[in-house]
Amino acid sequence: MAGQVEDNPAAKEKLIRTLRKSVKDYICKLDHRSALFWAERAVTVSKGHVHDLYWLSHCLFLTGQFHRAIHFLEKENAFKNHILCGYLYAKCQVQLKNWKEAIDIIDHFLNESGSLKKQKLQFLSGEPESEQTSAHSGLLLVRGQIFETLELRDRAAESYQVALRLDVTCYEALDALLSHNLLNAEEESQCMALLSSQLAASGLSSEETSFLHIIYTVKLKKYKNEEEVRKKCASVALADDPEILSSVAENHYNQRQLTASMKLIQKVLAIDPYHPRTILVYLALLVEMKEKNDLFKLAHQLIDHYPREALSWYAVACYYYLINRGETARQYYSRATVLDRNFCTRSALLPCTGETTIEQSTSSFARSISLTSTASVRRGNRW
């Protein structure tokens, strides 16, 4: 059978297509080991075609085998000749904390300004324009993440903004700008104006443009009142969207409208009881309202279900802080920031030191919650 396939180009091509389809099907089913097995076979049958090298490396990335992924991406210089391979190569190097290697491959494709260098790019799919845009914005996103890790916040913000200009749907770039406090109020307004102009020139339908514009308006809090938001969201079927409701609730909280904020939070939790952004606002409200029992229960639930998340340990810190055990609260807060270095701004440490009054500390500590992000990096221990 093997001889028949080898000597029959049409049969061989059909087998390769079948193998490639199996790889993608198993990735969609989250069966990464099966996807990896068939990706390895595809590489063998196609004799190392770059398309199959990419998908094999993709599967290796999904299974945490970053060194192996890098090895296959380096074959035939695929990581330098194909922008999508270069993007995956950079992602692998980031996972291994090889910042220089990641920056080097990004700089191979991009100028310092973030534009593509004038070189002949090769593509893996039949849609080179889409592939180029996706990989280009992806490289900018990775560059921003590396700059953040190296505490080059201005350069990180610039990379994220260029990624957004290139791909207006690159939400992770927008979220990093907002959640990590990389923009001041004036820059947020400029960002909204930029997004509006990009949407207008994106070629999307009017319905798609309106949909994205409303989402970004709420995320950036560039609206006059809740009624305005409610009507616009309802017009695009987003009236009960957890992310939208959570953003409005956070805005209520920041304006000290605690009852209105809590009402929306309860609505979201009924839809999605562990929605991260909502939990952050909920923690702030429980601290402000001194709801010790509810906070204790929530912290236990989060630790039980999500022990690897910084958010869970932050909830524990909130509880201990609220019962006036500041030193213990500070320890758990530190554990949260170890899990996610961007979890809070440095000023949020102040309430846990015991150097301020309880009223000042509660207010400051609660306000810090809305400045956090929720990514997890590695396992934490139970409390």
Secondary structure, 3 states (H helix, E strand, C coil): CHHHHHCCHHHHHHHHHHHHHHHHHHHHCCCHHHHHHHHHHHHHHCCCCHHHHHHHHHHHHHCCCHHHHHHHHCHHHHHHHEHHHHHHHHHHHHHCCCHHHHHHHHHHHECCCCCECCCCCECCCCCHHHHHHHHHHHHHHHHHHHHHHCCCHHHHHHHHHHHHHHCCCCHHHHHHHHHCCCCCHHHHHHHHHHHHHHHHCCCCCHHHHHHHHHHHHHHCCCCCCHHHHHHHHHHCCCCCCHHHHHHHHHHHHHCCCHHHHHHHHHHHHHHCCCCHHHHHHHHHHHHHCCCHHHHHHHHHHHHHHCCCCHHHHHHHHHHHHHCCCHHHHHHHHHHHHHHCCCCCCHHHHHHHHCCCCHHHHHHHHHHHHCCCCCCCCCCCCCC
